[in-house]
Amino acid sequence: MYAYNLICFDILDNSDGQGSYMYRWTAAMRNSIIKYWQYAVIFILLHAFLTSIILINYHK
């Protein structure tokens, strides 16, 4: 949630400029993902690791 919120708030803060709304939104999204990709990858891997541990222990 932390990485998702960082990306979302950065998109909302940086979606101003010239052009259509869709162009501004996609440009802001691209820049935000480039800026915060490490957080997203770390939290996705951590979530997958913890979920696999829980499922392994549940099925014993």
N, CA, C and O atoms as CSV, one atom per row, in Angstrom:
chain,resi,resn,atom,element,x,y,z
A,1,MET,N,N,0.825,-1.190,0.000
A,1,MET,CA,C,0.000,0.000,0.000
A,1,MET,C,C,0.873,1.259,0.000
A,1,MET,O,O,0.521,2.268,-0.612
A,2,TYR,N,N,2.007,1.188,0.689
A,2,TYR,CA,C,2.873,2.354,0.770
A,2,TYR,C,C,3.383,2.754,-0.615
A,2,TYR,O,O,3.313,3.924,-0.992
A,3,ALA,N,N,3.891,1.787,-1.365
A,3,ALA,CA,C,4.410,2.073,-2.703
A,3,ALA,C,C,3.289,2.534,-3.621
A,3,ALA,O,O,3.475,3.457,-4.413
A,4,TYR,N,N,2.133,1.900,-3.521
A,4,TYR,CA,C,0.984,2.277,-4.332
A,4,TYR,C,C,0.566,3.720,-4.040
A,4,TYR,O,O,0.276,4.486,-4.959
A,5,ASN,N,N,0.536,4.085,-2.757
A,5,ASN,CA,C,0.168,5.452,-2.391
A,5,ASN,C,C,1.203,6.464,-2.862
A,5,ASN,O,O,0.840,7.551,-3.311
A,6,LEU,N,N,2.478,6.129,-2.769
A,6,LEU,CA,C,3.512,7.029,-3.277
A,6,LEU,C,C,3.304,7.314,-4.759
A,6,LEU,O,O,3.348,8.463,-5.198
A,7,ILE,N,N,3.078,6.254,-5.516
A,7,ILE,CA,C,2.896,6.408,-6.959
A,7,ILE,C,C,1.626,7.190,-7.261
A,7,ILE,O,O,1.643,8.089,-8.101
A,8,CYS,N,N,0.522,6.862,-6.589
A,8,CYS,CA,C,-0.750,7.535,-6.855
A,8,CYS,C,C,-0.705,9.018,-6.513
A,8,CYS,O,O,-1.170,9.850,-7.292
A,9,PHE,N,N,-0.149,9.349,-5.357
A,9,PHE,CA,C,-0.083,10.758,-4.980
A,9,PHE,C,C,0.868,11.539,-5.878
A,9,PHE,O,O,0.631,12.713,-6.163
A,10,ASP,N,N,1.931,10.900,-6.320
A,10,ASP,CA,C,2.836,11.566,-7.245
A,10,ASP,C,C,2.161,11.808,-8.586
A,10,ASP,O,O,2.369,12.850,-9.207
A,11,ILE,N,N,1.352,10.851,-9.038
A,11,ILE,CA,C,0.601,11.039,-10.285
A,11,ILE,C,C,-0.372,12.191,-10.152
A,11,ILE,O,O,-0.474,13.026,-11.050
A,12,LEU,N,N,-1.090,12.245,-9.035
A,12,LEU,CA,C,-2.055,13.327,-8.834
A,12,LEU,C,C,-1.381,14.687,-8.738
A,12,LEU,O,O,-1.912,15.682,-9.231
A,13,ASP,N,N,-0.223,14.735,-8.111
A,13,ASP,CA,C,0.481,16.002,-7.968
A,13,ASP,C,C,1.090,16.488,-9.275
A,13,ASP,O,O,1.245,17.693,-9.474
A,14,ASN,N,N,1.434,15.572,-10.160
A,14,ASN,CA,C,2.156,15.945,-11.383
A,14,ASN,C,C,1.340,15.776,-12.655
A,14,ASN,O,O,1.918,15.655,-13.735
A,15,SER,N,N,0.034,15.765,-12.564
A,15,SER,CA,C,-0.775,15.578,-13.774
A,15,SER,C,C,-1.212,16.904,-14.387
A,15,SER,O,O,-2.200,16.956,-15.120
A,16,ASP,N,N,-0.479,17.976,-14.091
A,16,ASP,CA,C,-0.791,19.261,-14.707
A,16,ASP,C,C,0.127,19.476,-15.908
A,16,ASP,O,O,1.143,18.795,-16.042
A,17,GLY,N,N,-0.214,20.392,-16.756
A,17,GLY,CA,C,0.598,20.671,-17.928
A,17,GLY,C,C,-0.276,20.869,-19.148
A,17,GLY,O,O,-1.482,21.089,-19.043
A,18,GLN,N,N,0.348,20.788,-20.294
A,18,GLN,CA,C,-0.373,21.000,-21.543
A,18,GLN,C,C,-0.768,19.667,-22.152
A,18,GLN,O,O,-0.164,18.634,-21.864
A,19,GLY,N,N,-1.780,19.702,-22.990
A,19,GLY,CA,C,-2.245,18.502,-23.662
A,19,GLY,C,C,-3.511,17.965,-23.027
A,19,GLY,O,O,-4.043,18.538,-22.076
A,20,SER,N,N,-3.977,16.867,-23.563
A,20,SER,CA,C,-5.199,16.267,-23.052
A,20,SER,C,C,-4.955,15.655,-21.680
A,20,SER,O,O,-3.817,15.407,-21.282
A,21,TYR,N,N,-6.043,15.421,-20.973
A,21,TYR,CA,C,-5.925,14.844,-19.629
A,21,TYR,C,C,-5.284,13.470,-19.686
A,21,TYR,O,O,-4.462,13.146,-18.829
A,22,MET,N,N,-5.636,12.652,-20.672
A,22,MET,CA,C,-5.096,11.292,-20.774
A,22,MET,C,C,-3.588,11.322,-21.008
A,22,MET,O,O,-2.854,10.516,-20.437
A,23,TYR,N,N,-3.128,12.244,-21.842
A,23,TYR,CA,C,-1.690,12.377,-22.097
A,23,TYR,C,C,-0.963,12.801,-20.825
A,23,TYR,O,O,0.082,12.238,-20.496
A,24,ARG,N,N,-1.498,13.779,-20.110
A,24,ARG,CA,C,-0.866,14.248,-18.873
A,24,ARG,C,C,-0.844,13.144,-17.824
A,24,ARG,O,O,0.143,12.983,-17.106
A,25,TRP,N,N,-1.937,12.380,-17.735
A,25,TRP,CA,C,-2.027,11.317,-16.743
A,25,TRP,C,C,-1.031,10.205,-17.047
A,25,TRP,O,O,-0.346,9.724,-16.144
A,26,THR,N,N,-0.942,9.791,-18.310
A,26,THR,CA,C,0.000,8.725,-18.661
A,26,THR,C,C,1.442,9.182,-18.502
A,26,THR,O,O,2.295,8.392,-18.097
A,27,ALA,N,N,1.728,10.435,-18.813
A,27,ALA,CA,C,3.084,10.954,-18.618
A,27,ALA,C,C,3.431,10.998,-17.130
A,27,ALA,O,O,4.540,10.630,-16.745
A,28,ALA,N,N,2.502,11.441,-16.298
A,28,ALA,CA,C,2.737,11.481,-14.857
A,28,ALA,C,C,2.874,10.073,-14.298
A,28,ALA,O,O,3.693,9.841,-13.409
A,29,MET,N,N,2.084,9.130,-14.804
A,29,MET,CA,C,2.164,7.747,-14.340
A,29,MET,C,C,3.518,7.140,-14.715
A,29,MET,O,O,4.152,6.475,-13.896
A,30,ARG,N,N,3.948,7.366,-15.925
A,30,ARG,CA,C,5.243,6.838,-16.373
A,30,ARG,C,C,6.378,7.402,-15.517
A,30,ARG,O,O,7.258,6.658,-15.083
A,31,ASN,N,N,6.358,8.704,-15.276
A,31,ASN,CA,C,7.407,9.324,-14.462
A,31,ASN,C,C,7.378,8.824,-13.020
A,31,ASN,O,O,8.431,8.632,-12.411
A,32,SER,N,N,6.190,8.613,-12.472
A,32,SER,CA,C,6.068,8.140,-11.095
A,32,SER,C,C,6.541,6.703,-10.950
A,32,SER,O,O,7.197,6.363,-9.965
A,33,ILE,N,N,6.218,5.865,-11.912
A,33,ILE,CA,C,6.656,4.475,-11.850
A,33,ILE,C,C,8.171,4.394,-11.999
A,33,ILE,O,O,8.820,3.590,-11.329
A,34,ILE,N,N,8.736,5.221,-12.874
A,34,ILE,CA,C,10.190,5.250,-13.010
A,34,ILE,C,C,10.832,5.726,-11.708
A,34,ILE,O,O,11.884,5.230,-11.307
A,35,LYS,N,N,10.192,6.684,-11.060
A,35,LYS,CA,C,10.735,7.264,-9.825
A,35,LYS,C,C,10.661,6.290,-8.647
A,35,LYS,O,O,11.585,6.241,-7.835
A,36,TYR,N,N,9.572,5.510,-8.541
A,36,TYR,CA,C,9.330,4.652,-7.377
A,36,TYR,C,C,9.316,3.160,-7.696
A,36,TYR,O,O,8.712,2.395,-6.944
A,37,TRP,N,N,9.950,2.718,-8.769
A,37,TRP,CA,C,9.870,1.317,-9.143
A,37,TRP,C,C,10.520,0.411,-8.101
A,37,TRP,O,O,10.089,-0.729,-7.925
A,38,GLN,N,N,11.551,0.898,-7.406
A,38,GLN,CA,C,12.215,0.056,-6.412
A,38,GLN,C,C,11.273,-0.292,-5.267
A,38,GLN,O,O,11.233,-1.440,-4.825
A,39,TYR,N,N,10.513,0.692,-4.782
A,39,TYR,CA,C,9.555,0.435,-3.711
A,39,TYR,C,C,8.525,-0.598,-4.145
A,39,TYR,O,O,8.215,-1.527,-3.399
A,40,ALA,N,N,8.001,-0.434,-5.338
A,40,ALA,CA,C,6.967,-1.355,-5.816
A,40,ALA,C,C,7.496,-2.778,-5.927
A,40,ALA,O,O,6.827,-3.717,-5.496
A,41,VAL,N,N,8.679,-2.953,-6.496
A,41,VAL,CA,C,9.250,-4.293,-6.657
A,41,VAL,C,C,9.549,-4.930,-5.298
A,41,VAL,O,O,9.262,-6.109,-5.091
A,42,ILE,N,N,10.118,-4.163,-4.380
A,42,ILE,CA,C,10.437,-4.697,-3.055
A,42,ILE,C,C,9.173,-5.152,-2.333
A,42,ILE,O,O,9.147,-6.238,-1.754
A,43,PHE,N,N,8.134,-4.337,-2.363
A,43,PHE,CA,C,6.916,-4.701,-1.655
A,43,PHE,C,C,6.169,-5.849,-2.331
A,43,PHE,O,O,5.539,-6.651,-1.642
A,44,ILE,N,N,6.220,-5.950,-3.644
A,44,ILE,CA,C,5.596,-7.087,-4.334
A,44,ILE,C,C,6.323,-8.381,-3.964
A,44,ILE,O,O,5.682,-9.391,-3.670
A,45,LEU,N,N,7.647,-8.353,-3.977
A,45,LEU,CA,C,8.409,-9.549,-3.609
A,45,LEU,C,C,8.212,-9.915,-2.146
A,45,LEU,O,O,8.096,-11.095,-1.816
A,46,LEU,N,N,8.172,-8.935,-1.276
A,46,LEU,CA,C,7.928,-9.196,0.140
A,46,LEU,C,C,6.547,-9.807,0.353
A,46,LEU,O,O,6.388,-10.731,1.150
A,47,HIS,N,N,5.561,-9.294,-0.353
A,47,HIS,CA,C,4.202,-9.832,-0.251
A,47,HIS,C,C,4.150,-11.279,-0.751
A,47,HIS,O,O,3.530,-12.133,-0.118
A,48,ALA,N,N,4.794,-11.550,-1.876
A,48,ALA,CA,C,4.810,-12.910,-2.413
A,48,ALA,C,C,5.523,-13.866,-1.456
A,48,ALA,O,O,5.069,-14.994,-1.263
A,49,PHE,N,N,6.613,-13.437,-0.866
A,49,PHE,CA,C,7.359,-14.260,0.084
A,49,PHE,C,C,6.522,-14.570,1.322
A,49,PHE,O,O,6.434,-15.725,1.737
A,50,LEU,N,N,5.911,-13.551,1.911
A,50,LEU,CA,C,5.107,-13.772,3.112
A,50,LEU,C,C,3.867,-14.622,2.820
A,50,LEU,O,O,3.487,-15.463,3.635
A,51,THR,N,N,3.247,-14.410,1.680
A,51,THR,CA,C,2.080,-15.220,1.305
A,51,THR,C,C,2.476,-16.676,1.116
A,51,THR,O,O,1.748,-17.578,1.532
A,52,SER,N,N,3.623,-16.911,0.492
A,52,SER,CA,C,4.053,-18.305,0.293
A,52,SER,C,C,4.376,-18.977,1.629
A,52,SER,O,O,4.076,-20.158,1.805
A,53,ILE,N,N,4.969,-18.264,2.555
A,53,ILE,CA,C,5.239,-18.839,3.878
A,53,ILE,C,C,3.934,-19.186,4.585
A,53,ILE,O,O,3.813,-20.259,5.175
A,54,ILE,N,N,2.976,-18.298,4.528
A,54,ILE,CA,C,1.678,-18.554,5.168
A,54,ILE,C,C,0.995,-19.761,4.542
A,54,ILE,O,O,0.466,-20.609,5.260
A,55,LEU,N,N,0.998,-19.851,3.217
A,55,LEU,CA,C,0.329,-20.964,2.548
A,55,LEU,C,C,1.054,-22.287,2.791
A,55,LEU,O,O,0.406,-23.324,2.926
A,56,ILE,N,N,2.369,-22.270,2.850
A,56,ILE,CA,C,3.121,-23.494,3.130
A,56,ILE,C,C,2.820,-23.993,4.533
A,56,ILE,O,O,2.606,-25.188,4.735
A,57,ASN,N,N,2.802,-23.090,5.498
A,57,ASN,CA,C,2.532,-23.476,6.878
A,57,ASN,C,C,1.072,-23.877,7.084
A,57,ASN,O,O,0.775,-24.698,7.952
A,58,TYR,N,N,0.175,-23.319,6.311
A,58,TYR,CA,C,-1.247,-23.642,6.440
A,58,TYR,C,C,-1.538,-25.047,5.928
A,58,TYR,O,O,-2.411,-25.729,6.463
A,59,HIS,N,N,-0.817,-25.488,4.900
A,59,HIS,CA,C,-1.087,-26.793,4.293
A,59,HIS,C,C,-0.279,-27.925,4.913
A,59,HIS,O,O,-0.280,-29.030,4.371
A,60,LYS,N,N,0.392,-27.699,5.999
A,60,LYS,CA,C,1.149,-28.789,6.658
A,60,LYS,C,C,0.235,-29.654,7.485
A,60,LYS,O,O,0.689,-30.614,8.108
